[in-house]
Amino acid sequence: MYNIIRIGTRESQLALWQANTVKDLLRQHGYKAELVLIKSEGDTDLKTPLYEIGVQGIFTKALDIALLNNEIDIAVHSMKDVPTMMAKGIVQAAVLPRASYKDLLVPKLGTIFSERTKPLTIATSSIRRKAQWLNRYPGSTIENLRGNVNTRLRKVDESNWDGAIFAAAGLERIALRPDNAVELDWMLPAPAQGAIIVVCREGDKFCLDACAHFHDSGTSVCATIERDFLRALLGGCSTPISALAIIEDGYAWLKGNILSRDGRQKKEVEMKAPLNEAADLGGKAAIELLNDGGQEILNGIRNEN
């Protein structure tokens, strides 16, 4: 039995907030815990666009290695950063209740947006956000934006951009959401956006039992459906795929889409299933989307690589 559960985390303010949240939850249930800080490739390479160096796994690989090397006992991640197929020997221990899944536009101070606004310069490192923005606002210029939340907010103020796109959950968790931020209700989120996952070594009953105390099954079901949708589409780092699942009136509802990188092509799917039959909802929705023109978009993206 562990005396202290070692929690692996990145060093950013947001990552530390997430890890400390899990640390507090463990303590509330009688477990001792401490943080172990680990740098990831995503924290050290702040220039290369994420879709070029691989979004999924870029922020989790170093923690996976530390976990498998028994340097830490659990790791805490933004769930959207975790590959849909986790490293062998690592399993989900808990998913925390989901925060906001929405994306926010943070305008440069003094910038006013409207549906009729002139072509804008918007910053984001997300190929998904880029494609959806260009689909809605063709003619816009998209600039690459890297760094932790604090760094990205500072770059918006220092640059000549009109604004940048952020995940609402990240800004709200560390109380950095600007008053002038605009919720992009029309923008479909990344699969599992707003959810936090705790992982541990396979077969580690102590950590699995400890984390089970604060596991949120509803969030886990929705995030799993979204990630199944992504996996069934074979979505990689350079594929603009979005998905949102919700539970309502005994049903799981899923809305998903795929776009070309330039935003000119877009295919959407909506599907529901009784909650007790929703295990394969993500996969079924992906097949329907592919058969309805999504495959052509996917082929076009692959031919660009």
BALODO-973266 format. One line per 10 residues: their letters; for each residue x, y, z of C-alpha. Coordinates in pm, 1 decimal. Layout:
A	X,Y,Z | ...
REM end
This chain:
MYNIIRIGTR	0.0,0.0,0.0 | 124.1,347.7,-89.7 | 205.1,596.3,183.5 | 177.4,884.6,-63.4 | 23.9,878.5,-413.1 | 261.1,1054.4,-651.9 | 68.3,1268.2,-901.8 | 248.9,1342.4,-1226.5 | 174.3,1676.8,-1388.1 | 308.6,1930.3,-1632.6
ESQLALWQAN	429.2,2261.9,-1494.1 | 180.3,2503.6,-1653.0 | -63.6,2691.2,-1432.1 | -357.4,2502.1,-1582.4 | -192.3,2160.5,-1546.2 | -106.2,2239.1,-1184.0 | -465.9,2345.9,-1119.1 | -588.1,2013.5,-1254.3 | -335.6,1811.6,-1055.1 | -405.9,2001.8,-733.6
TVKDLLRQHG	-778.4,1943.2,-784.9 | -713.5,1567.7,-795.3 | -477.8,1597.2,-497.2 | -753.3,1768.5,-295.3 | -1008.7,1505.4,-398.7 | -776.1,1227.4,-285.5 | -718.8,1398.7,48.1 | -1095.0,1440.4,97.6 | -1119.3,1061.3,82.1 | -832.0,997.0,320.9
YKAELVLIKS	-538.9,953.0,80.3 | -205.8,1133.1,99.8 | -72.4,1272.5,-227.2 | 207.3,1489.3,-366.3 | 282.9,1645.5,-704.1 | 572.3,1543.2,-928.0 | 649.4,1799.2,-1201.6 | 743.4,1667.5,-1546.0 | 813.5,1857.5,-1868.3 | 647.9,1745.6,-2193.0
EGDTDLKTPL	752.9,1796.3,-2554.7 | 451.8,2022.1,-2597.2 | 593.9,2253.4,-2330.8 | 943.7,2274.6,-2475.9 | 862.5,2323.0,-2847.5 | 656.6,2642.0,-2856.2 | 701.4,2732.8,-3224.2 | 599.6,2433.7,-3434.2 | 222.4,2420.9,-3497.0 | 64.2,2141.5,-3294.9
YEIGVQGIFT	-78.0,1974.7,-3603.5 | 275.9,1934.1,-3738.7 | 425.5,1772.5,-3428.7 | 120.5,1564.4,-3335.8 | -147.4,1696.5,-3104.6 | -251.3,1374.3,-2938.7 | 22.8,1244.1,-2712.7 | 239.5,1555.9,-2732.4 | 142.6,1657.6,-2377.3 | 108.7,1305.0,-2234.5
KALDIALLNN	407.7,1104.2,-2356.9 | 651.8,1218.7,-2087.8 | 398.2,1144.8,-1814.7 | 324.3,802.6,-1968.1 | 694.7,717.8,-1953.6 | 721.4,833.7,-1592.0 | 415.1,626.8,-1502.5 | 545.4,310.3,-1666.9 | 887.1,365.5,-1506.1 | 716.2,383.6,-1163.5
EIDIAVHSMK	833.9,740.8,-1109.7 | 473.8,849.0,-1047.9 | 156.8,661.4,-952.7 | -109.5,856.5,-1141.0 | -110.1,1127.3,-1406.9 | -365.7,1401.1,-1470.2 | -445.4,1522.7,-1821.5 | -686.9,1732.9,-2017.9 | -875.5,1442.4,-2173.4 | -873.0,1592.7,-2523.3
DVPTMMAKGI	-491.5,1566.5,-2521.4 | -491.7,1192.7,-2449.8 | -457.0,955.4,-2749.3 | -773.7,752.5,-2814.4 | -559.7,440.7,-2772.3 | -363.5,482.4,-2450.3 | -16.0,340.3,-2407.4 | -3.2,-28.8,-2321.8 | -4.2,-74.2,-1946.3 | -188.0,253.1,-1874.5
VQAAVLPRAS	-561.7,269.1,-1798.8 | -826.6,522.0,-1705.1 | -865.0,558.0,-1329.1 | -1120.9,839.0,-1318.7 | -1284.5,1115.6,-1520.0 | -1382.2,1435.6,-1339.0 | -1713.6,1617.4,-1398.9 | -1692.8,1809.6,-1723.1 | -1649.5,2185.8,-1723.0 | -1749.9,2401.4,-2021.2
YKDLLVPKLG	-1686.2,2230.8,-2356.4 | -1708.8,2560.4,-2548.1 | -1447.8,2756.1,-2738.3 | -1400.8,3127.5,-2673.0 | -1287.6,3409.4,-2895.8 | -1069.7,3650.2,-2699.5 | -1059.4,3975.6,-2896.9 | -774.2,4217.8,-2880.4 | -886.5,4507.5,-2665.4 | -1085.2,4754.4,-2872.8
TIFSERTKPL	-1186.1,4501.1,-3139.5 | -1560.8,4466.0,-3198.4 | -1695.8,4160.3,-3378.6 | -2011.6,4112.2,-3579.4 | -2136.9,3873.5,-3847.0 | -2057.3,4140.6,-4109.0 | -1709.5,4221.0,-3987.0 | -1420.1,4254.8,-4230.5 | -1178.2,3963.0,-4283.0 | -992.5,3914.1,-3958.4
TIATSSIRRK	-659.5,3783.7,-3837.2 | -725.8,3514.6,-3575.8 | -466.3,3311.2,-3384.5 | -490.1,2943.1,-3292.3 | -268.8,2634.5,-3309.4 | -573.9,2407.1,-3347.2 | -643.2,2277.8,-3697.7 | -1001.5,2207.3,-3584.6 | -1063.1,2566.8,-3476.4 | -889.5,2699.3,-3787.5
AQWLNRYPGS	-1108.2,2493.0,-4022.2 | -1434.1,2581.9,-3846.9 | -1345.6,2952.3,-3835.0 | -1256.9,2959.0,-4206.4 | -1577.7,2772.8,-4289.1 | -1779.1,3046.2,-4119.9 | -1553.1,3341.0,-4201.1 | -1374.4,3269.6,-4533.1 | -1101.3,3516.1,-4613.2 | -973.7,3536.6,-4258.0
TIENLRGNVN	-604.1,3498.7,-4185.4 | -506.9,3235.4,-3927.6 | -184.3,3275.5,-3729.8 | -14.7,3006.9,-3520.0 | -40.4,3055.6,-3143.1 | 154.4,2837.2,-2900.7 | 241.6,2845.4,-2533.0 | 53.7,2804.9,-2206.1 | -266.4,2997.2,-2139.8 | -89.0,3293.9,-1980.8
TRLRKVDESN	159.9,3320.6,-2267.0 | -112.4,3302.4,-2531.4 | -319.4,3572.9,-2363.9 | -15.5,3797.8,-2349.0 | 58.7,3737.9,-2717.9 | -293.0,3851.5,-2809.7 | -229.6,4185.7,-2638.7 | 117.8,4224.1,-2789.6 | 32.2,4119.7,-3146.7 | -151.6,4286.0,-3434.9
WDGAIFAAAG	-408.0,4002.0,-3442.7 | -776.8,4075.6,-3401.8 | -815.1,3794.0,-3150.1 | -740.5,3433.5,-3058.3 | -943.6,3122.4,-2978.4 | -919.2,2946.8,-2641.0 | -1097.6,2663.9,-2461.3 | -1340.2,2817.2,-2212.1 | -1263.0,2553.8,-1947.4 | -892.4,2633.4,-1941.8
LERIALRPDN	-942.7,3006.1,-1890.7 | -1222.1,2964.9,-1638.6 | -1040.8,2709.9,-1423.2 | -758.3,2949.6,-1349.7 | -978.9,3261.5,-1345.1 | -827.7,3417.4,-1658.0 | -1136.3,3448.5,-1877.2 | -1136.3,3809.2,-2008.0 | -1454.6,4010.4,-1971.6 | -1467.0,4068.4,-2347.0
AVELDWMLPA	-1446.4,3697.9,-2440.0 | -1712.4,3576.2,-2683.4 | -1852.9,3221.3,-2664.0 | -1844.6,3054.7,-3005.8 | -2169.2,2861.3,-2968.9 | -2154.3,2754.6,-3334.1 | -1808.9,2594.9,-3299.7 | -1820.2,2222.1,-3220.0 | -1554.3,2124.5,-2962.9 | -1272.0,1876.2,-2974.8
PAQGAIIVVC	-1370.9,1530.5,-2850.3 | -1358.3,1529.4,-2467.0 | -1290.7,1903.9,-2445.5 | -1351.9,2029.8,-2091.6 | -1298.0,1688.9,-1930.5 | -1008.6,1587.4,-1704.4 | -883.7,1228.5,-1691.5 | -671.5,1053.6,-1430.1 | -470.2,752.5,-1546.9 | -266.1,489.9,-1363.7
REGDKFCLDA	-79.3,167.3,-1430.6 | -292.9,-127.9,-1532.8 | -363.2,-352.9,-1233.7 | -284.2,-85.4,-973.8 | -583.5,-163.3,-752.6 | -484.8,86.3,-484.3 | -488.8,384.8,-721.3 | -793.3,256.0,-909.1 | -986.3,226.4,-582.5 | -866.4,567.5,-463.3
CAHFHDSGTS	-972.0,745.5,-781.9 | -1305.5,563.5,-806.0 | -1431.0,787.5,-523.7 | -1452.3,1089.8,-755.4 | -1517.3,928.5,-1095.8 | -1803.7,1092.7,-1288.5 | -1973.4,826.5,-1499.5 | -2181.9,1070.4,-1706.7 | -1881.2,1266.9,-1824.8 | -1695.1,942.7,-1889.9
VCATIERDFL	-1976.0,808.1,-2109.7 | -1997.7,1126.7,-2317.0 | -1621.7,1165.3,-2356.9 | -1587.5,799.3,-2455.0 | -1854.0,834.8,-2724.8 | -1676.6,1140.8,-2864.3 | -1337.1,970.2,-2859.3 | -1483.0,656.8,-3023.7 | -1610.9,884.8,-3301.3 | -1262.7,1031.2,-3343.5
RALLGGCSTP	-1094.4,690.0,-3339.8 | -1340.3,541.9,-3591.8 | -1259.9,826.3,-3830.6 | -889.9,754.9,-3782.5 | -854.5,1117.9,-3692.4 | -497.6,1230.4,-3646.0 | -326.8,1551.2,-3548.6 | -396.6,1717.4,-3882.7 | -762.4,1618.4,-3920.2 | -1029.2,1876.9,-3827.4
ISALAIIEDG	-1273.4,1649.4,-3640.9 | -1514.7,1770.5,-3373.9 | -1770.2,1594.6,-3155.6 | -2004.9,1662.4,-2866.9 | -2212.6,1405.4,-2679.0 | -2472.0,1485.4,-2413.8 | -2709.3,1276.5,-2201.6 | -3070.9,1387.9,-2193.8 | -3400.0,1212.6,-2110.9 | -3241.7,869.3,-2104.2
YAWLKGNILS	-3067.9,914.0,-2440.7 | -2711.7,984.4,-2550.1 | -2702.4,1242.7,-2827.6 | -2398.5,1293.4,-3049.4 | -2320.0,1567.0,-3297.6 | -1998.5,1546.4,-3496.0 | -1832.8,1689.7,-3804.1 | -1528.8,1676.7,-4026.8 | -1394.5,1964.1,-4236.8 | -1125.1,2011.8,-4493.5
RDGRQKKEVE	-827.2,2200.3,-4354.2 | -917.0,2515.1,-4546.4 | -1273.2,2499.9,-4412.7 | -1432.8,2490.6,-4758.0 | -1578.2,2140.8,-4718.9 | -1783.5,2025.9,-4422.0 | -1988.3,1719.9,-4336.0 | -2195.3,1678.9,-4019.7 | -2378.6,1397.6,-3844.5 | -2628.8,1382.8,-3560.4
MKAPLNEAAD	-2737.1,1059.8,-3394.2 | -2894.1,940.9,-3069.2 | -2933.5,611.2,-2885.0 | -3092.4,495.4,-2558.1 | -2828.4,531.8,-2291.2 | -2815.6,156.3,-2230.5 | -2745.7,101.6,-2602.4 | -2499.9,388.6,-2657.0 | -2173.0,195.8,-2628.4 | -2119.0,197.5,-3005.6
LGGKAAIELL	-2282.6,534.6,-3081.0 | -1953.9,703.6,-3170.5 | -1855.2,433.4,-3416.2 | -2197.4,424.4,-3582.3 | -2202.3,802.6,-3624.1 | -1855.5,793.7,-3778.6 | -1963.6,533.4,-4036.3 | -2269.1,740.1,-4127.7 | -2054.5,1050.2,-4167.6 | -1802.8,869.4,-4388.1
NDGGQEILNG	-2079.1,734.4,-4610.0 | -2230.9,1081.8,-4642.1 | -1924.5,1244.9,-4795.0 | -1688.6,1246.0,-4500.5 | -1466.3,986.4,-4666.6 | -1396.1,1221.4,-4957.8 | -1289.5,1495.1,-4717.8 | -1071.3,1248.7,-4527.3 | -910.5,1125.7,-4849.7 | -834.8,1482.9,-4950.8
IRNEN	-663.5,1552.8,-4618.6 | -453.9,1235.8,-4648.5 | -347.8,1329.3,-5001.2 | -216.7,1661.8,-4867.7 | 20.1,1488.4,-4621.3
REM end
